[in-house]
């Protein structure tokens, strides 16, 4: 009797993955699931940047790999237009009217369709209560270390 080893499933476009991953920039980790429960995601749905998805294609289940992505490759270049002042009136309408904003805070905003959210980091607060937010990804314009351990591929 002969047994043939079944090849491990490999990551393909549209794959559903269970994995641990770590994203780090020059200042250290931004996301790290290795110490917690693994993440689940589908390729091609925008959960990872296209550059990171490209690194995963073809990797078999069980792979543990680290990739170095050049500055701007993972999350694009920093865009000055993504830094915007938001009036205190709008912040009051969208959230807690008594909220205090401090430089470095990360605030979630609803998408226009109300189906999702996006984050902005507080860069400056004016005396009139207006807040300057940076809506760039925290790793935009920076080199990124992308470490991954693929646990399951469907």
C-alpha positions as CSV (number, residue, x, y, z in Angstrom):
1,X,0.0,0.0,0.0
2,X,1.4,3.4,-0.9
3,X,0.5,6.6,0.7
4,X,0.8,9.9,-1.0
5,X,1.4,12.9,1.1
6,X,-1.3,15.5,0.5
7,X,0.4,18.9,-0.1
8,X,-0.5,21.5,2.4
9,X,-3.0,24.1,1.2
10,X,-1.2,27.3,-0.1
11,X,-2.4,30.9,0.0
12,X,-4.2,31.9,-3.2
13,X,-6.2,35.0,-4.2
14,X,-9.5,34.9,-2.2
15,X,-8.1,32.5,0.5
16,X,-9.6,32.7,3.9
17,X,-6.7,32.7,6.4
18,X,-6.1,32.1,10.1
19,X,-2.7,33.6,11.0
20,X,-0.5,35.4,13.5
21,X,1.0,38.6,12.2
22,X,3.1,41.5,13.3
23,X,3.5,44.9,11.6
24,X,6.4,47.0,12.8
25,X,7.9,50.3,11.7
26,X,11.1,52.0,12.8
27,X,9.5,52.9,16.2
28,X,8.5,49.3,16.9
29,X,5.3,47.1,16.7
30,X,2.0,48.6,15.6
31,X,0.1,45.3,15.5
32,X,1.2,42.0,17.0
33,X,-1.2,39.0,17.3
34,X,1.5,36.5,18.3
35,X,0.9,37.1,22.0
36,X,-2.9,36.8,21.6
37,X,-5.4,34.9,19.5
38,X,-4.7,34.7,15.8
39,X,-6.4,36.8,13.2
40,X,-8.8,35.6,10.5
41,X,-9.1,37.4,7.2
42,X,-9.9,37.0,3.5
43,X,-7.4,37.9,0.9
44,X,-8.6,40.5,-1.6
45,X,-11.0,42.3,0.8
46,X,-8.7,45.1,1.8
47,X,-7.9,43.8,5.3
48,X,-4.2,43.8,4.3
49,X,-2.5,46.1,1.9
50,X,-1.9,44.7,-1.6
51,X,1.8,44.7,-1.0
52,X,1.4,42.4,2.1
53,X,-1.1,40.2,0.3
54,X,1.4,39.7,-2.6
55,X,4.0,38.4,0.0
56,X,1.5,35.8,1.2
57,X,0.5,34.3,-2.2
58,X,1.9,30.8,-2.6
59,X,2.9,30.3,1.0
60,X,1.9,26.9,2.3
61,X,0.0,26.5,5.6
62,X,2.4,26.4,8.5
63,X,4.8,28.9,7.0
64,X,6.5,31.4,9.4
65,X,8.2,34.2,7.4
66,X,9.3,37.8,7.8
67,X,9.3,40.3,5.0
68,X,10.9,43.8,4.8
69,X,8.8,46.3,2.8
70,X,10.4,49.5,1.6
71,X,9.2,52.9,2.8
72,X,5.8,53.6,1.4
73,X,5.3,50.1,-0.1
74,X,3.0,48.7,2.6
75,X,0.7,51.8,3.2
76,X,1.7,54.3,0.6
77,X,3.5,57.6,1.2
78,X,2.3,60.1,3.7
79,X,-0.2,62.5,2.2
80,X,-0.4,66.1,3.6
81,X,-4.1,66.2,2.4
82,X,-4.9,63.5,5.0
83,X,-4.2,66.0,7.8
84,X,-7.4,67.9,8.4
85,X,-8.9,70.3,10.9
86,X,-12.2,69.1,12.3
87,X,-14.4,71.7,14.0
88,X,-15.5,71.1,17.6
89,X,-19.1,71.3,16.6
90,X,-18.7,68.3,14.3
91,X,-16.8,66.4,16.9
92,X,-19.6,67.1,19.4
93,X,-22.2,65.8,16.8
94,X,-20.2,62.6,16.1
95,X,-19.3,61.7,19.7
96,X,-19.3,62.7,23.3
97,X,-19.8,66.4,23.7
98,X,-17.5,66.4,26.8
99,X,-14.7,64.5,25.2
100,X,-11.2,66.0,25.7
101,X,-8.7,65.5,22.9
102,X,-5.0,65.3,23.5
103,X,-2.1,65.1,21.0
104,X,-1.5,61.4,20.2
105,X,-5.0,60.2,20.9
106,X,-6.5,58.0,18.1
107,X,-10.2,58.7,17.4
108,X,-12.6,56.5,15.4
109,X,-14.9,58.2,12.9
110,X,-17.8,56.7,11.1
111,X,-17.5,56.3,7.3
112,X,-20.0,58.4,5.3
113,X,-22.2,55.3,4.7
114,X,-22.2,54.4,8.4
115,X,-21.0,50.9,7.7
116,X,-17.5,51.2,8.9
117,X,-15.0,53.4,10.6
118,X,-11.6,55.0,10.1
119,X,-9.1,56.4,12.6
120,X,-7.4,59.8,12.9
121,X,-4.5,60.7,15.3
122,X,-4.7,64.0,17.1
123,X,-1.9,66.3,16.1
124,X,-3.0,69.6,17.5
125,X,-5.9,71.1,19.5
126,X,-6.8,74.8,19.0
127,X,-8.2,77.1,21.7
128,X,-11.6,77.1,19.9
129,X,-11.7,73.3,20.3
130,X,-11.0,72.5,16.7
131,X,-8.7,69.4,16.3
132,X,-6.1,68.7,13.6
133,X,-6.2,65.0,12.8
134,X,-3.8,62.9,10.7
135,X,-5.8,60.3,8.8
136,X,-2.7,58.7,7.2
137,X,-2.0,55.1,8.3
138,X,0.5,55.2,11.2
139,X,3.0,53.3,9.0
140,X,2.5,55.4,5.8
141,X,5.8,56.5,4.3
142,X,7.8,54.2,6.6
143,X,9.6,50.9,6.0
144,X,7.6,48.0,7.5
145,X,8.5,44.6,8.9
146,X,5.7,42.1,8.2
147,X,6.0,38.9,10.1
148,X,3.5,36.1,9.5
149,X,2.8,32.6,10.7
150,X,0.1,31.0,8.6
151,X,-2.0,28.6,10.7
152,X,-4.8,27.7,8.3
153,X,-5.8,28.2,4.7
154,X,-9.3,27.7,3.3
